[in-house]
């Protein structure tokens, strides 16, 4: 039997180093959210992000190959959060989906950096040369398609009126949500965003709900 020297096993040390690396990667992502939310993509600097993380730019580039890679990683992390909250389980009804949506918006009020970043980057990415242009174009198409699918299912179930213009309702739904989000990001004290969005979605739902009985 090998002598016990009291040293930490190499395997445990490896796990510890992985944990440190994961924590550093997460700190870089969180810091990048703040920088992209304040200055956008082009005016943000890898050197400043690294400095705020307490590492060198070379250390940052050990985790992310470039500023574009960091941006897309930040967006992927945010997307994963929303997917888990909204798309992981099929809702019982369109009305139930709206309740889940308002709950996510309530959660986002506790993540103001994400909201600010989203608004800034959406505006910037209208330029086809922006590294997030394809991401946001595909994201809006995907969310719109998902919302239309849910509306059409609700029409087939008899939950919504048969003459519901599902694509138009879905586009209006997304436009109002984004507009209220921008207003809230500019001045969070100006409104109760979940309440405003919830009130709008209830009015929209009442207008397209199938008559009872």
C-alpha positions as CSV (number, residue, x, y, z in Angstrom):
1,X,0.0,0.0,0.0
2,X,1.5,3.4,-0.9
3,X,2.5,5.6,1.9
4,X,0.0,8.3,2.9
5,X,2.0,11.5,2.7
6,X,-0.8,13.8,3.6
7,X,-0.8,15.5,0.2
8,X,-4.1,16.4,-1.5
9,X,-4.8,13.7,-4.2
10,X,-4.0,15.0,-7.7
11,X,-7.6,14.2,-8.8
12,X,-9.0,16.5,-6.1
13,X,-6.6,19.3,-7.1
14,X,-7.8,19.0,-10.6
15,X,-11.4,19.4,-9.5
16,X,-10.4,22.4,-7.5
17,X,-8.7,24.0,-10.5
18,X,-11.7,23.4,-12.7
19,X,-13.9,25.0,-10.0
20,X,-11.6,28.1,-9.9
21,X,-11.7,28.2,-13.7
22,X,-15.4,28.0,-13.9
23,X,-15.8,30.7,-11.2
24,X,-13.4,33.0,-13.1
25,X,-15.3,32.4,-16.4
26,X,-18.6,33.2,-14.7
27,X,-17.1,36.4,-13.3
28,X,-15.9,37.4,-16.8
29,X,-19.4,36.8,-18.2
30,X,-21.1,38.8,-15.4
31,X,-18.7,41.7,-15.8
32,X,-19.2,41.7,-19.6
33,X,-22.9,42.0,-19.0
34,X,-22.4,45.3,-17.1
35,X,-19.9,46.6,-19.7
36,X,-22.0,45.7,-22.8
37,X,-25.1,47.2,-21.0
38,X,-23.3,50.5,-20.3
39,X,-21.2,51.0,-23.5
40,X,-22.5,48.5,-26.0
41,X,-20.3,46.1,-27.9
42,X,-18.0,48.4,-29.9
43,X,-17.2,50.8,-27.1
44,X,-16.5,48.0,-24.6
45,X,-12.9,47.0,-24.1
46,X,-11.5,43.5,-23.2
47,X,-8.8,45.3,-21.3
48,X,-11.3,47.1,-19.1
49,X,-13.4,44.0,-18.6
50,X,-10.3,42.0,-17.6
51,X,-9.2,44.8,-15.2
52,X,-12.6,44.8,-13.5
53,X,-12.3,41.0,-13.1
54,X,-8.8,41.4,-11.5
55,X,-7.1,39.5,-14.3
56,X,-4.9,40.3,-17.4
57,X,-6.4,40.5,-20.8
58,X,-4.3,37.4,-21.6
59,X,-6.1,35.7,-18.8
60,X,-9.5,36.7,-20.2
61,X,-8.5,35.4,-23.6
62,X,-7.6,32.0,-22.1
63,X,-11.4,31.6,-21.5
64,X,-12.8,33.6,-24.5
65,X,-11.0,33.8,-27.9
66,X,-12.1,37.3,-28.7
67,X,-14.6,40.1,-27.8
68,X,-17.0,38.6,-30.3
69,X,-16.7,35.2,-28.6
70,X,-17.3,36.8,-25.2
71,X,-20.4,38.6,-26.5
72,X,-22.0,35.5,-28.0
73,X,-21.2,33.5,-24.8
74,X,-23.0,36.2,-22.7
75,X,-26.0,36.0,-25.0
76,X,-26.0,32.2,-25.0
77,X,-26.0,32.2,-21.2
78,X,-29.0,34.6,-21.1
79,X,-30.8,32.6,-23.7
80,X,-30.3,29.4,-21.8
81,X,-31.9,31.0,-18.7
82,X,-35.0,32.1,-20.7
83,X,-35.3,28.8,-22.5
84,X,-35.3,26.9,-19.2
85,X,-38.0,29.3,-17.8
86,X,-40.3,29.5,-20.9
87,X,-39.7,26.6,-23.2
88,X,-38.8,23.6,-21.1
89,X,-42.4,22.6,-20.4
90,X,-45.4,22.9,-22.6
91,X,-48.0,25.2,-21.0
92,X,-51.5,23.9,-20.2
93,X,-53.0,26.8,-22.0
94,X,-52.0,30.1,-23.7
95,X,-53.3,31.9,-20.6
96,X,-50.9,29.8,-18.5
97,X,-48.0,30.7,-20.8
98,X,-48.8,34.4,-20.3
99,X,-48.6,33.9,-16.5
100,X,-45.2,32.2,-16.9
101,X,-44.1,35.1,-19.1
102,X,-45.0,37.7,-16.5
103,X,-43.2,35.7,-13.8
104,X,-40.0,35.8,-16.0
105,X,-40.4,39.6,-16.4
106,X,-40.7,39.9,-12.6
107,X,-37.4,37.9,-12.3
108,X,-35.8,40.2,-14.9
109,X,-36.5,43.2,-12.7
110,X,-33.9,41.7,-10.4
111,X,-31.4,41.4,-13.3
112,X,-31.3,45.0,-14.5
113,X,-27.9,44.5,-16.1
114,X,-29.3,41.8,-18.4
115,X,-32.2,44.1,-19.4
116,X,-30.0,47.1,-20.1
117,X,-27.6,44.9,-22.1
118,X,-30.4,43.4,-24.2
119,X,-31.8,46.8,-25.1
120,X,-28.4,48.3,-26.0
121,X,-27.3,45.3,-28.1
122,X,-30.7,44.9,-29.9
123,X,-30.3,48.6,-31.0
124,X,-26.7,48.1,-32.1
125,X,-27.4,44.9,-33.9
126,X,-29.7,46.5,-36.5
127,X,-26.4,47.0,-38.4
128,X,-25.8,43.8,-40.4
129,X,-22.1,44.0,-39.6
130,X,-22.7,43.7,-35.9
131,X,-21.5,40.4,-34.4
132,X,-24.9,39.8,-32.8
133,X,-27.0,40.7,-35.8
134,X,-27.6,37.1,-36.8
135,X,-28.2,36.1,-33.2
136,X,-31.0,38.7,-32.6
137,X,-32.5,38.1,-36.0
138,X,-32.7,34.4,-35.3
139,X,-33.9,34.9,-31.7
140,X,-36.8,37.1,-32.7
141,X,-37.8,34.7,-35.5
142,X,-37.6,31.8,-33.0
143,X,-39.6,33.6,-30.3
144,X,-42.2,34.8,-32.8
145,X,-42.6,31.3,-34.2
146,X,-43.0,29.8,-30.8
147,X,-45.6,32.4,-29.8
148,X,-47.5,31.8,-33.0
149,X,-47.5,28.0,-32.5
150,X,-48.9,28.5,-29.0
151,X,-51.6,30.8,-30.3
152,X,-52.6,28.4,-33.1
153,X,-52.7,25.5,-30.6
154,X,-55.0,27.6,-28.4
155,X,-57.3,28.3,-31.4
156,X,-57.5,24.6,-32.2
157,X,-58.4,23.8,-28.6
158,X,-61.2,26.3,-28.7
159,X,-59.5,28.6,-26.1
160,X,-59.1,31.5,-28.5
161,X,-61.5,32.8,-31.2
162,X,-61.2,31.0,-34.6
163,X,-60.6,34.2,-36.5
164,X,-57.6,35.2,-34.3
165,X,-54.7,36.6,-36.5
166,X,-52.0,34.7,-34.7
167,X,-48.9,36.2,-36.4
168,X,-50.3,39.7,-35.8
169,X,-51.1,39.1,-32.2
170,X,-47.7,37.6,-31.6
171,X,-45.9,40.5,-33.2
172,X,-47.9,43.0,-31.2
173,X,-47.2,41.0,-28.0
174,X,-43.4,41.2,-28.6
175,X,-43.4,44.8,-29.6
176,X,-45.3,46.0,-26.5
177,X,-43.1,43.9,-24.2
178,X,-39.9,45.2,-25.7
179,X,-41.2,48.8,-25.6
180,X,-42.1,48.6,-21.9
181,X,-38.8,47.0,-21.2
182,X,-36.9,49.9,-22.8
183,X,-38.9,52.4,-20.8
184,X,-38.3,50.5,-17.6
185,X,-34.5,50.2,-18.3
186,X,-34.3,54.0,-18.7
187,X,-36.1,54.7,-15.4
188,X,-37.0,51.6,-13.3
189,X,-38.9,53.8,-10.8
190,X,-41.2,55.0,-13.5
191,X,-43.4,51.8,-13.6
192,X,-44.1,48.4,-12.2
193,X,-43.0,46.5,-15.4
194,X,-44.5,43.1,-14.6
195,X,-47.8,44.8,-13.7
196,X,-47.8,46.9,-16.9
197,X,-47.0,43.9,-19.1
198,X,-49.4,41.7,-17.2
199,X,-52.2,44.2,-17.7
200,X,-51.6,44.5,-21.4
201,X,-51.4,40.7,-21.9
202,X,-54.7,40.3,-20.0
203,X,-56.4,42.9,-22.2
204,X,-55.0,41.2,-25.3
205,X,-56.1,37.8,-24.1
206,X,-59.6,39.0,-23.3
207,X,-59.9,40.4,-26.9
208,X,-59.1,37.1,-28.5
209,X,-60.5,34.6,-26.0
210,X,-63.3,32.4,-27.2
211,X,-66.7,33.1,-25.7
212,X,-67.5,31.0,-22.6
213,X,-70.3,28.5,-22.8
